């Protein structure tokens, strides 16, 4: 079996699409295909960029051209769907990437109740998160605020370690206000958005009201999140192959 055929096989078994991270984890397991190279993950990345067979849906998400008319709307929205629905699908996709990264990094993961039944690559978010109810890690009004944050990672002591807000078109300032409420915890804060919004983020973070969280807040682009997801799966695949996991 040729290498590109192994990639196709994995995608077909997954419904015709896959993240690059998922491919890194699964393609090398396909029997009958030899990867006589020191850089198999680079080869997989090169293969999915072959426009004769594959196409890119979102950062880090690829699909088979032969499945283009078969993909569910949350994977490949159509122009017939309302813009708000398309944005919801995008939002859920990036939430899912963050949840998967958190799980692989041994964090406990949480998403807000209103998002739990939203679909991420064919699965409900609640089926991949590890925490169903927010931990009571502080005063009630602070915990209630934390429950609205898009993705939360908790450490082994059930304390918030990393908090992520995904901003496609909503006001970044509102997310920064949420972070301020949690400034007394040893927590890292992330705004995830399109690269075009980084200047807006920097401007808002420069307000005096956000001085307390300025050194702990970071901006992450969708492309950076995709790369992080891909590389986390790559590391997990290597560790698994040598028996670390």
CORZI-V800422 format. One record per residue. N is the residue number from 1. PSI is psi in whole degrees, -180 to 180 (* if undefined). Layout:
n->[N | N]
psi->[PSI | PSI]
This chain:
n->[1 | 2 | 3 | 4 | 5 | 6 | 7 | 8 | 9 | 10 | 11 | 12 | 13 | 14 | 15 | 16 | 17 | 18 | 19 | 20 | 21 | 22 | 23 | 24 | 25 | 26 | 27 | 28 | 29 | 30 | 31 | 32 | 33 | 34 | 35 | 36 | 37 | 38 | 39 | 40 | 41 | 42 | 43 | 44 | 45 | 46 | 47 | 48 | 49 | 50 | 51 | 52 | 53 | 54 | 55 | 56 | 57 | 58 | 59 | 60 | 61 | 62 | 63 | 64 | 65 | 66 | 67 | 68 | 69 | 70 | 71 | 72 | 73 | 74 | 75 | 76 | 77 | 78 | 79 | 80 | 81 | 82 | 83 | 84 | 85 | 86 | 87 | 88 | 89 | 90 | 91 | 92 | 93 | 94 | 95 | 96 | 97 | 98 | 99 | 100 | 101 | 102 | 103 | 104 | 105 | 106 | 107 | 108 | 109 | 110 | 111 | 112 | 113 | 114 | 115 | 116 | 117 | 118 | 119 | 120 | 121 | 122 | 123 | 124 | 125 | 126 | 127 | 128 | 129 | 130 | 131 | 132 | 133 | 134 | 135 | 136 | 137 | 138 | 139 | 140 | 141 | 142 | 143 | 144 | 145 | 146 | 147 | 148 | 149 | 150 | 151 | 152 | 153 | 154 | 155 | 156 | 157 | 158 | 159 | 160 | 161 | 162 | 163 | 164 | 165 | 166 | 167 | 168 | 169 | 170 | 171 | 172 | 173 | 174 | 175 | 176 | 177 | 178 | 179 | 180 | 181 | 182 | 183 | 184 | 185 | 186 | 187 | 188 | 189 | 190 | 191 | 192 | 193 | 194 | 195 | 196 | 197 | 198 | 199 | 200 | 201 | 202 | 203 | 204 | 205 | 206 | 207 | 208 | 209 | 210 | 211 | 212 | 213 | 214 | 215 | 216 | 217 | 218 | 219 | 220 | 221 | 222 | 223 | 224 | 225 | 226 | 227 | 228 | 229 | 230 | 231 | 232 | 233 | 234 | 235 | 236 | 237 | 238 | 239 | 240 | 241 | 242 | 243 | 244 | 245]
psi->[134 | 160 | -43 | -30 | -34 | -40 | -44 | -42 | -44 | -43 | -43 | -41 | -20 | 11 | 10 | 5 | 166 | 152 | 157 | -35 | -45 | -41 | -41 | -34 | -36 | -32 | -39 | -10 | -12 | 124 | 147 | 5 | 125 | 136 | 78 | 66 | 152 | -9 | 64 | -33 | -35 | -35 | -41 | -43 | -41 | -40 | -45 | -12 | 4 | 105 | -9 | -27 | -29 | 162 | 154 | 131 | -53 | 170 | 121 | -4 | 123 | 159 | 162 | 136 | -33 | -13 | 6 | -36 | 6 | -7 | 142 | 157 | -31 | -18 | -49 | 88 | 148 | 163 | -15 | -19 | 146 | 149 | -38 | -37 | -40 | -40 | -35 | -43 | -43 | -44 | -46 | -36 | -47 | -32 | -46 | -41 | -45 | -39 | -45 | -41 | -46 | -43 | -46 | -28 | 12 | 25 | 163 | 133 | 145 | 143 | 157 | 153 | -38 | -12 | -8 | -31 | 4 | 148 | 131 | 109 | 46 | -3 | 148 | 144 | -36 | -19 | -13 | -15 | 158 | -9 | 120 | -31 | 137 | 134 | 146 | 75 | -2 | -165 | 150 | -42 | -29 | -42 | -40 | -37 | -43 | -29 | -18 | -5 | 139 | -46 | 132 | 136 | 132 | 148 | -174 | -15 | 12 | 31 | 148 | 120 | -42 | 133 | 136 | 131 | 128 | 121 | 103 | -50 | -10 | 171 | 118 | -31 | -36 | -37 | -40 | -35 | -40 | -44 | -38 | -37 | -24 | 20 | -22 | -1 | 151 | 77 | 144 | 139 | 138 | 133 | 124 | 123 | 176 | 147 | -32 | -18 | 4 | -40 | -41 | -44 | -46 | -38 | -47 | -42 | -23 | -11 | 145 | -30 | -20 | 16 | -41 | -25 | 3 | -41 | -11 | 2 | 139 | 153 | 135 | 124 | 163 | -40 | -39 | -40 | -43 | -44 | -40 | -45 | -48 | -48 | -31 | -42 | -36 | -47 | -43 | -38 | -43 | -47 | -39 | -40 | -24 | 8 | 21 | -41 | *]
